[in-house]
Each structure stands twice: as structure tokens, then as C-alpha cells.
Amino acid sequence: MMKNKLKYFLLLAVVVAIYTSCKREDDYRYKFSEAGFISNFDLRRYYKGSDLSLNPGAIGGAISIRGVVVSDFRSGNSVPGLIALQNSRINGSADSLRGISFNVGAAAADYIPGDSLHIKLEGGVLKKVDGILQVTGLTSSAITKVASGRTIKLQAANTNTILANPDRYESTLVAINNAVYDPEPASNVVYLGDKILNDGFGTATLRTSASATFANTPVQPSGNFTGVVYVTGTGTSKKIEYRMRTVDDFFYVPMPKLSAAIISGFLADPNSTDGNYEYIQFLATRDIDFAATPFSVYTNNNAGATAFPSQGWNTGALRTYKFNLTSGSVKKGQFFYVGGAGQRINGSASTVVPASKWISPVDYTKVPGANGIGDVTSNLLANSGNVAGIAIFEGTNITPNSVPLDVIFYGGAGGSFYTAGPPEYGFRITITDKFATYAGKVPQEYYGKGTNDISKRFVGFPTAISFAKLGGVYKAAKGGWESVRTMTSVALTNTSALSDIETGGVTALVEK
């Protein structure tokens, strides 16, 4: 009998363990934290499209919410009556940061960024007003300020990410980096009113009220913006309403110098042997005589990397390989190629690419990289494992502090590519469609630093025996990206033609 009871309890324990391990996040989402507090993450999930009266029975027993204020009424540009409050789940993952606005009328102006508030929810109504999810029906008596000067977590996001995930970013403080005005403003244009910002991923409406202390301050043409995000409308009519809190929420960053050539594709895994047949495709944005104006191209392979790159792109050995482009020429709008001396589209038995298309080809299986940077290798461009990169620089005298004209990273997420030190080591980036050298006002000049994390690489490796074709539209007159590059794997055969990798979806130029 005792044995049977023991078997029963063991079986019950196994069943409970299996059930618990299979529970989804949604099964937990309605539980509140200690002392009856609920997170914005969970409260937002209770909203089902119609007004919700808030009481403990309606929101899993929760009675209060706590968070940090990100809105600021002192400069007169916050949405009237709304406190924007952001928080994360207790012991939750980093991506649980969410915001909700609280409509408390004139009392909203009593609180400033960094104030930590406890707000009693009973009697409030969770609803959408003008497209903004907010809690209404509360008064200042529901609010207790428990601290001030708390650190505010600043998210960085591009406009298409915000529109795709409005619940994640609405009523939070967000940096939109590398943005320009569309259209380009005249010299006398001021912040007042609605201005369209374009960050290459999409657009946001920068709204400045007439009451804002900086309403008549002239705008600068480009830079990084910080502000509170609201998303209005539904479906295809959704748009971002973006409000700077003070004039200091803008940080001027000039758009990148016009690059004479941009990275438009690469072949990392040709048919049969890789060695001597891998290459990078570039698109010229102006006429180039490489003898008169030389350039450098680097590849970066982090396979098996355990040490940080103390010399950046010049680290050499198995980490980086350098090409010096010192001969040949190309016309604006033409593609050219840098890589192995095989000069074929897909390995040793495939179509020959005309010699005029190649700039300084090198048999990297036999010849070390230019200026001794890079050992001979059979795998110039990584096709598995850790993250890999490609960069182009103006000139051939490159130092660890040199800034590339264009740079991409692709592949896996791992590798010893950046350390904050001291000393600080890494592969320098520039402002591109993927990277920002500042997050708001904070410098982040290396891949892997700040918001230049693994999410900014072209995700994954291209399919085997495929050309990685990069889309996007580049501004040929001033530099910078009108629309971002995306990576598409184009399957190649031995009879593939040059047109297969030079037409359809490749990077294009626009005269702006």
C-alpha cells in the first residue's frame, strides 16, 4: 500500500512539473507583482479594444501601478493632461519595458522626468483617446510620489519598428537616430508645428506646440532625436506622433560623408572550393579613378575568436584581411568587384566576370593581405558561425581610429568583436542604414557598442551557393540612405549570368 501511495505522489509530481514547464507566457501575464502592483506590460494586455473599468477583479487582483515619469511639462510641449509613465515587469526580461499614459488633467504638470510614482488604479478607465492608450478618471489623490531623480531607460528604435510594435513603444522615451527632415528645411524653418522626420526606415511626425519654449528655435538639418512616442490611427493609417520634451532632446549629428562606393552584395559560399572565388560587390556613386583616389576594403571573420581586436580593422591574422584598391576605374552607377583572383560568378567552373569589373583582385589563398594585414586564408568571407563584417575606407593609410565610409555585418551573433575595456577595442562603424555613431548624445562608435548591437546586422548567413543581394536606396548627391538595405539570397549555378546579381532588388541610387 505504501509503495502504491509513493508511486501516486511521484506520478503527480511529474505531471505537475510537465504542466508547469509547458505554461506559456500568456498564462502568467495576468498575475501582478508583490504588494498588488501590476506592470504596464501586463496592464496593456487587459485592453481588448473597448473601455475597461479598473478594479482588482478586472485586472487579476492588482490595485496599483508604479513607474518612472518620462513626460516633461516644463518646456510646454507635452500632451496636455497626460503623464507618460514607463516601467518593466518585476524580475522580467529586458524587453518588458512598456509605457502607459495617465490623464489626470492639470496635475500632470506637477511631475517631471525621473519621478517615481505609485498610482492607485481603482476607479480609473483604461481606454484609447485619439489613438493613445491611457488611464482616465483618476485624480491627483490617486498618485503618490515616492522618489525623484530615478534613472530613465532610453530605448532606441527606428520608425518602422515603432509602427510594427506600437504597444512596445507608445508612451515611452525613445531615441530616433540619424534622422533628417523631409523635405529638407530652409534656413529659417523653426520647430513650431508638425515636421516629418525620415530615418531611412520610415517617417514620424515631430510635433511642437505653440506653447513650447523652443517653438521658434531654428531646426538643424539632421541628427538624433529623443522624445515620447505616441502612435495614432489604425492599420495602414497608423502614424507616429513624436514629442521632444526640451530643445536639448535634439543632438546634431551630420549625415555621413558621401561614400564613393557602397556595399551592395557579396558571395561568401561559392560552388565547390571557396578559396580565391569569394568576392564583394560595390556600387559606385561617382566616377572613380583608383590610381588617383585609392581606397581600402577589409573583411572581418570572427570564427573561433577569443581575443578582442586590439587594432580594430587592422588586427589582421585570421581576423581581418585588407585589399588596397589602387588601380582601375569605374563610372557612377556601375558595379565593381573586390575579392579573389578567380574572377568568376560562382566558383571555378562558372561564368567569368569581365576583368574590367574587378578592382585589385588577389589570390588570398596564397597572398597575405595588403600592408601585411591578414594571413593567407581559404575562407575570406565567413559562411557560418560568428558575426562577420565588410568595410570600405577612403585611402590606404588606415589606423584603428579611421572611420569607414560604409560597413556591414552579417551572420551569427557571437564573437569577441567589442570590449568596453579599458582599453576599449572594436571594429569602428559609421552612420549607415543600420548603424548610428551616437544614441541620442551618447557615443557608440563600434559595432557591438550601445544600440549598435546584433540586431543591426543583416540577420543570418546567406544560403549556400547564393549571392547575398542587398537592396536599399542611397542618396547619390548628399550621402545617406533613403531606404535601408535588406539581404536576399539569390541562388547561383555555374551558368548564372552577371545580370542575375546586378539587376532586381540591388542597391539603387537616387539623385538627392
Salt bridges, closest charged atoms under 4 A:
GLU25 OE2 - ARG45 NH2 3.06
ASP26 OD1 - ARG29 NH1 3.46
ASP26 OD1 - ARG45 NH1 2.88
ASP27 OD1 - ARG24 NH2 3.49
GLU34 OE2 - ARG66 NH2 3.71
ASP42 OD1 - ARG89 NH2 2.68
ASP51 OD2 - LYS127 NZ 3.89
ASP72 OD2 - ARG74 NH2 2.81
ASP115 OD1 - LYS145 NZ 3.46
ASP167 OD1 - ARG44 NH2 3.27
GLU170 OE1 - ARG44 NH2 2.96
GLU184 OE1 - LYS478 NZ 2.39
ASP194 OD2 - ARG207 NH2 2.90
GLU241 OE1 - ARG207 NH1 3.12
GLU241 OE2 - ARG243 NE 2.86
ASP249 OD1 - ARG245 NH2 2.99
GLU394 OE1 - LYS257 NZ 2.78
ASP406 OD2 - ARG485 NH1 2.85
GLU424 OE2 - LYS449 NZ 2.88
ASP433 OD1 - ARG485 NH2 2.81
GLU445 OE1 - LYS449 NZ 3.15
ASP453 OD1 - LYS456 NZ 3.95
GLU482 OE1 - LYS512 NZ 2.56
GLU502 OE2 - LYS357 NZ 3.13
GLU511 OE2 - LYS332 NZ 3.04
